[in-house]
Amino acid sequence: MAEDLNQQEPTAEEKAKFENDVLKAAEDAMKMDGSTGSPTENKADTQTEEKVAEPAEATDAANASAEQPAEAAADSTESPEDILKAELAAANDRNLRLMAEFDNYRRRTAKEQLELIETANGKLLEKLSEVQDNFERAFASENKAQDLEAFEKGMQMIYNQFAKILTDAGLEQIDPTGAEFDPNCHEALMQQPSETVPEGHVVTVFQKGYKLKNKILKTAKVIVSSGK
């Protein structure tokens, strides 16, 4: 029994080696505490910093969400059908505005054209009134000429004045005597044989025609030759 206990007791060398290992472990622990701190403390510090950083990031995210406009939120919730309806309403509104503007333009233009016509007619009627005044003076009892030749001369002067007024206004007389029949500006009343006028040409002008700046106002009524 005593021999077993003596065999289990460590030797001096084993004791010295154990003490050296303990001292070395203590020195390593002291170096770690002095330079970088214990692993437990470093881990606690890191967790504290992460916990402090998290509230700041959450605050920034909340501010960014609050700064987003209300319209963006509304648009995100709108359906394609609602968007199409809004675009259709805007297009209808523009169409109504254009129609109203065009209607106003049409009325204004028609009014201006009417005013121009009335102004032009006013100037023409002013000149024609002078012809009427001359006729009234010629038919006055105190101005009646005993000489028919003088009266005819006066009537010719009034006629020339009247014809000049119409010509200045752009009226042109159509007298197709002897010309080839043109259905665009002539109206044939009848046909008759002629020894001098070729077939299809105008023999007699029953009523002259008139045109205003190449526009036919009244066709000439004529008699057309049927040949010999």
C-alpha beads as a LAMMPS data file, in Angstrom:
LAMMPS data file: protein, C-alpha beads

228 atoms
227 bonds

1 atom types
1 bond types

-500.0 500.0 xlo xhi
-500.0 500.0 ylo yhi
-500.0 500.0 zlo zhi

Masses

1 110.0

Atoms # bond

1 1 1 0.000 0.000 0.000
2 1 1 2.790 2.442 0.905
3 1 1 4.668 1.416 -2.178
4 1 1 1.646 2.360 -4.346
5 1 1 1.436 5.839 -2.846
6 1 1 5.151 6.422 -3.333
7 1 1 4.858 5.439 -6.948
8 1 1 1.949 7.941 -7.536
9 1 1 3.732 10.972 -5.954
10 1 1 5.174 13.305 -8.699
11 1 1 8.841 13.728 -9.014
12 1 1 10.703 17.017 -8.522
13 1 1 11.146 17.446 -12.263
14 1 1 7.434 17.072 -12.889
15 1 1 6.669 19.639 -10.190
16 1 1 9.121 22.138 -11.672
17 1 1 7.665 21.647 -15.149
18 1 1 4.120 22.175 -13.834
19 1 1 5.110 25.402 -12.031
20 1 1 6.779 26.707 -15.177
21 1 1 3.628 26.021 -17.206
22 1 1 1.481 27.870 -14.655
23 1 1 3.816 30.902 -14.620
24 1 1 3.862 31.008 -18.429
25 1 1 0.076 30.893 -18.601
26 1 1 -0.160 33.720 -16.051
27 1 1 2.266 35.886 -18.036
28 1 1 0.309 35.309 -21.233
29 1 1 -2.882 36.290 -19.490
30 1 1 -1.300 39.490 -18.130
31 1 1 -0.022 40.436 -21.641
32 1 1 -3.468 39.950 -23.108
33 1 1 -5.102 42.118 -20.385
34 1 1 -2.615 44.945 -20.862
35 1 1 -2.612 45.220 -24.693
36 1 1 -5.918 44.282 -26.276
37 1 1 -8.036 43.554 -23.232
38 1 1 -9.768 40.381 -22.430
39 1 1 -11.832 38.656 -25.113
40 1 1 -14.889 39.039 -22.967
41 1 1 -14.470 42.794 -22.659
42 1 1 -13.790 43.267 -26.400
43 1 1 -16.885 41.290 -27.288
44 1 1 -18.993 43.395 -24.878
45 1 1 -17.614 46.642 -26.334
46 1 1 -18.356 45.513 -29.890
47 1 1 -21.930 44.614 -29.011
48 1 1 -22.383 48.007 -27.291
49 1 1 -21.163 49.870 -30.395
50 1 1 -23.487 47.871 -32.619
51 1 1 -26.409 48.622 -30.307
52 1 1 -25.549 52.361 -30.396
53 1 1 -25.288 52.370 -34.218
54 1 1 -28.607 50.610 -34.768
55 1 1 -30.841 53.452 -33.384
56 1 1 -29.057 56.025 -35.637
57 1 1 -29.615 53.919 -38.760
58 1 1 -33.254 53.384 -37.839
59 1 1 -33.711 57.154 -37.369
60 1 1 -32.216 57.920 -40.806
61 1 1 -34.487 55.365 -42.464
62 1 1 -37.534 56.835 -40.724
63 1 1 -36.604 60.368 -41.875
64 1 1 -36.122 59.211 -45.459
65 1 1 -39.547 57.578 -45.433
66 1 1 -41.148 60.719 -44.011
67 1 1 -39.585 62.910 -46.709
68 1 1 -41.141 60.936 -49.579
69 1 1 -43.948 62.977 -51.227
70 1 1 -47.519 61.960 -50.713
71 1 1 -48.063 61.864 -54.480
72 1 1 -45.508 59.077 -54.879
73 1 1 -47.410 57.011 -52.355
74 1 1 -50.665 57.752 -54.115
75 1 1 -49.197 56.869 -57.529
76 1 1 -47.896 53.599 -56.226
77 1 1 -51.411 52.654 -55.204
78 1 1 -53.121 53.746 -58.445
79 1 1 -54.162 50.984 -60.787
80 1 1 -53.562 51.074 -64.584
81 1 1 -57.298 51.547 -65.061
82 1 1 -57.286 54.695 -62.905
83 1 1 -54.302 56.068 -64.828
84 1 1 -56.029 55.476 -68.172
85 1 1 -59.189 57.155 -66.909
86 1 1 -57.200 60.217 -65.810
87 1 1 -55.447 60.434 -69.200
88 1 1 -58.779 60.093 -71.019
89 1 1 -60.307 62.886 -68.928
90 1 1 -57.336 65.154 -69.685
91 1 1 -57.592 64.389 -73.438
92 1 1 -61.341 65.139 -73.421
93 1 1 -60.698 68.430 -71.656
94 1 1 -58.097 69.436 -74.248
95 1 1 -60.475 68.444 -77.065
96 1 1 -63.279 70.578 -75.619
97 1 1 -60.950 73.552 -75.282
98 1 1 -59.771 73.204 -78.888
99 1 1 -63.344 72.968 -80.147
100 1 1 -64.327 76.079 -78.198
101 1 1 -61.316 77.995 -79.513
102 1 1 -62.041 76.924 -83.103
103 1 1 -65.698 77.918 -82.769
104 1 1 -64.667 81.342 -81.484
105 1 1 -62.189 81.695 -84.362
106 1 1 -64.842 80.707 -86.919
107 1 1 -67.311 83.246 -85.563
108 1 1 -64.698 85.983 -85.428
109 1 1 -63.551 85.253 -88.992
110 1 1 -67.130 85.231 -90.314
111 1 1 -67.796 88.545 -88.602
112 1 1 -64.651 90.086 -90.098
113 1 1 -65.564 88.850 -93.589
114 1 1 -69.046 90.290 -93.247
115 1 1 -67.598 93.615 -92.180
116 1 1 -65.270 93.615 -95.202
117 1 1 -68.167 92.864 -97.560
118 1 1 -70.270 95.585 -96.007
119 1 1 -67.389 98.054 -96.275
120 1 1 -66.808 97.154 -99.937
121 1 1 -70.528 97.392 -100.699
122 1 1 -70.641 100.744 -98.935
123 1 1 -67.952 102.193 -101.199
124 1 1 -69.628 100.797 -104.323
125 1 1 -73.042 102.086 -103.302
126 1 1 -71.562 105.498 -102.591
127 1 1 -70.328 105.707 -106.187
128 1 1 -73.597 104.357 -107.596
129 1 1 -75.496 106.998 -105.667
130 1 1 -73.692 109.609 -107.774
131 1 1 -75.121 107.966 -110.903
132 1 1 -78.593 108.123 -109.394
133 1 1 -78.089 111.832 -108.600
134 1 1 -77.129 112.500 -112.223
135 1 1 -80.226 110.692 -113.467
136 1 1 -82.425 112.753 -111.157
137 1 1 -80.828 116.012 -112.343
138 1 1 -81.281 114.972 -115.988
139 1 1 -84.981 114.243 -115.442
140 1 1 -85.627 117.442 -113.503
141 1 1 -88.075 119.765 -115.243
142 1 1 -85.709 122.750 -115.220
143 1 1 -82.926 120.702 -116.853
144 1 1 -84.986 119.134 -119.617
145 1 1 -83.355 119.906 -122.931
146 1 1 -85.405 120.828 -125.911
147 1 1 -82.777 119.240 -128.119
148 1 1 -82.951 115.446 -128.141
149 1 1 -79.341 115.258 -129.200
150 1 1 -78.215 117.089 -126.062
151 1 1 -80.404 114.824 -123.932
152 1 1 -78.900 111.745 -125.565
153 1 1 -75.423 113.092 -124.956
154 1 1 -76.235 113.571 -121.277
155 1 1 -77.572 110.047 -120.999
156 1 1 -74.424 108.721 -122.654
157 1 1 -72.282 110.530 -120.114
158 1 1 -74.252 109.028 -117.229
159 1 1 -73.969 105.574 -118.790
160 1 1 -70.196 105.920 -119.192
161 1 1 -69.934 106.953 -115.545
162 1 1 -71.984 103.946 -114.483
163 1 1 -69.957 101.525 -116.652
164 1 1 -66.666 102.877 -115.258
165 1 1 -67.827 102.329 -111.702
166 1 1 -68.683 98.700 -112.470
167 1 1 -65.392 98.146 -114.306
168 1 1 -63.386 99.621 -111.440
169 1 1 -65.201 97.240 -109.090
170 1 1 -63.913 94.309 -111.183
171 1 1 -67.045 93.578 -113.206
172 1 1 -66.369 92.385 -116.752
173 1 1 -68.951 92.115 -119.505
174 1 1 -69.238 88.954 -121.622
175 1 1 -70.113 89.700 -125.274
176 1 1 -69.445 86.503 -127.287
177 1 1 -70.786 87.698 -130.646
178 1 1 -69.166 85.617 -133.399
179 1 1 -67.205 83.516 -130.852
180 1 1 -67.347 79.754 -130.530
181 1 1 -70.049 78.546 -128.197
182 1 1 -68.732 77.803 -124.697
183 1 1 -71.204 76.093 -122.344
184 1 1 -69.189 77.275 -119.332
185 1 1 -70.098 80.906 -119.912
186 1 1 -72.811 80.816 -122.612
187 1 1 -76.391 79.689 -122.477
188 1 1 -77.889 78.646 -125.829
189 1 1 -81.483 79.688 -126.265
190 1 1 -81.875 78.264 -129.753
191 1 1 -80.131 77.411 -133.025
192 1 1 -80.642 79.004 -136.382
193 1 1 -79.032 78.666 -139.810
194 1 1 -76.501 81.302 -140.859
195 1 1 -74.744 81.972 -144.096
196 1 1 -71.873 83.894 -142.491
197 1 1 -71.388 82.399 -139.010
198 1 1 -69.886 78.891 -138.835
199 1 1 -71.739 76.096 -137.140
200 1 1 -71.342 76.078 -133.370
201 1 1 -70.601 79.779 -133.150
202 1 1 -72.700 82.546 -131.632
203 1 1 -74.939 84.319 -134.120
204 1 1 -76.698 86.743 -131.805
205 1 1 -76.287 87.772 -128.168
206 1 1 -79.705 88.006 -126.618
207 1 1 -78.399 89.061 -123.201
208 1 1 -74.808 89.740 -122.232
209 1 1 -73.139 87.906 -119.413
210 1 1 -70.947 89.187 -116.586
211 1 1 -68.021 87.871 -114.557
212 1 1 -66.169 89.207 -111.582
213 1 1 -62.419 88.546 -111.599
214 1 1 -62.702 85.342 -113.690
215 1 1 -65.753 84.149 -111.763
216 1 1 -68.937 83.846 -113.825
217 1 1 -71.757 85.824 -112.258
218 1 1 -74.213 85.462 -115.116
219 1 1 -73.932 83.511 -118.359
220 1 1 -74.587 85.179 -121.686
221 1 1 -77.815 84.119 -123.374
222 1 1 -77.081 83.524 -127.064
223 1 1 -78.373 82.102 -130.310
224 1 1 -76.051 79.528 -131.889
225 1 1 -75.508 78.960 -135.577
226 1 1 -76.480 75.591 -137.021
227 1 1 -74.551 76.260 -140.248
228 1 1 -75.808 76.751 -143.742

Bonds

1 1 1 2
2 1 2 3
3 1 3 4
4 1 4 5
5 1 5 6
6 1 6 7
7 1 7 8
8 1 8 9
9 1 9 10
10 1 10 11
11 1 11 12
12 1 12 13
13 1 13 14
14 1 14 15
15 1 15 16
16 1 16 17
17 1 17 18
18 1 18 19
19 1 19 20
20 1 20 21
21 1 21 22
22 1 22 23
23 1 23 24
24 1 24 25
25 1 25 26
26 1 26 27
27 1 27 28
28 1 28 29
29 1 29 30
30 1 30 31
31 1 31 32
32 1 32 33
33 1 33 34
34 1 34 35
35 1 35 36
36 1 36 37
37 1 37 38
38 1 38 39
39 1 39 40
40 1 40 41
41 1 41 42
42 1 42 43
43 1 43 44
44 1 44 45
45 1 45 46
46 1 46 47
47 1 47 48
48 1 48 49
49 1 49 50
50 1 50 51
51 1 51 52
52 1 52 53
53 1 53 54
54 1 54 55
55 1 55 56
56 1 56 57
57 1 57 58
58 1 58 59
59 1 59 60
60 1 60 61
61 1 61 62
62 1 62 63
63 1 63 64
64 1 64 65
65 1 65 66
66 1 66 67
67 1 67 68
68 1 68 69
69 1 69 70
70 1 70 71
71 1 71 72
72 1 72 73
73 1 73 74
74 1 74 75
75 1 75 76
76 1 76 77
77 1 77 78
78 1 78 79
79 1 79 80
80 1 80 81
81 1 81 82
82 1 82 83
83 1 83 84
84 1 84 85
85 1 85 86
86 1 86 87
87 1 87 88
88 1 88 89
89 1 89 90
90 1 90 91
91 1 91 92
92 1 92 93
93 1 93 94
94 1 94 95
95 1 95 96
96 1 96 97
97 1 97 98
98 1 98 99
99 1 99 100
100 1 100 101
101 1 101 102
102 1 102 103
103 1 103 104
104 1 104 105
105 1 105 106
106 1 106 107
107 1 107 108
108 1 108 109
109 1 109 110
110 1 110 111
111 1 111 112
112 1 112 113
113 1 113 114
114 1 114 115
115 1 115 116
116 1 116 117
117 1 117 118
118 1 118 119
119 1 119 120
120 1 120 121
121 1 121 122
122 1 122 123
123 1 123 124
124 1 124 125
125 1 125 126
126 1 126 127
127 1 127 128
128 1 128 129
129 1 129 130
130 1 130 131
131 1 131 132
132 1 132 133
133 1 133 134
134 1 134 135
135 1 135 136
136 1 136 137
137 1 137 138
138 1 138 139
139 1 139 140
140 1 140 141
141 1 141 142
142 1 142 143
143 1 143 144
144 1 144 145
145 1 145 146
146 1 146 147
147 1 147 148
148 1 148 149
149 1 149 150
150 1 150 151
151 1 151 152
152 1 152 153
153 1 153 154
154 1 154 155
155 1 155 156
156 1 156 157
157 1 157 158
158 1 158 159
159 1 159 160
160 1 160 161
161 1 161 162
162 1 162 163
163 1 163 164
164 1 164 165
165 1 165 166
166 1 166 167
167 1 167 168
168 1 168 169
169 1 169 170
170 1 170 171
171 1 171 172
172 1 172 173
173 1 173 174
174 1 174 175
175 1 175 176
176 1 176 177
177 1 177 178
178 1 178 179
179 1 179 180
180 1 180 181
181 1 181 182
182 1 182 183
183 1 183 184
184 1 184 185
185 1 185 186
186 1 186 187
187 1 187 188
188 1 188 189
189 1 189 190
190 1 190 191
191 1 191 192
192 1 192 193
193 1 193 194
194 1 194 195
195 1 195 196
196 1 196 197
197 1 197 198
198 1 198 199
199 1 199 200
200 1 200 201
201 1 201 202
202 1 202 203
203 1 203 204
204 1 204 205
205 1 205 206
206 1 206 207
207 1 207 208
208 1 208 209
209 1 209 210
210 1 210 211
211 1 211 212
212 1 212 213
213 1 213 214
214 1 214 215
215 1 215 216
216 1 216 217
217 1 217 218
218 1 218 219
219 1 219 220
220 1 220 221
221 1 221 222
222 1 222 223
223 1 223 224
224 1 224 225
225 1 225 226
226 1 226 227
227 1 227 228
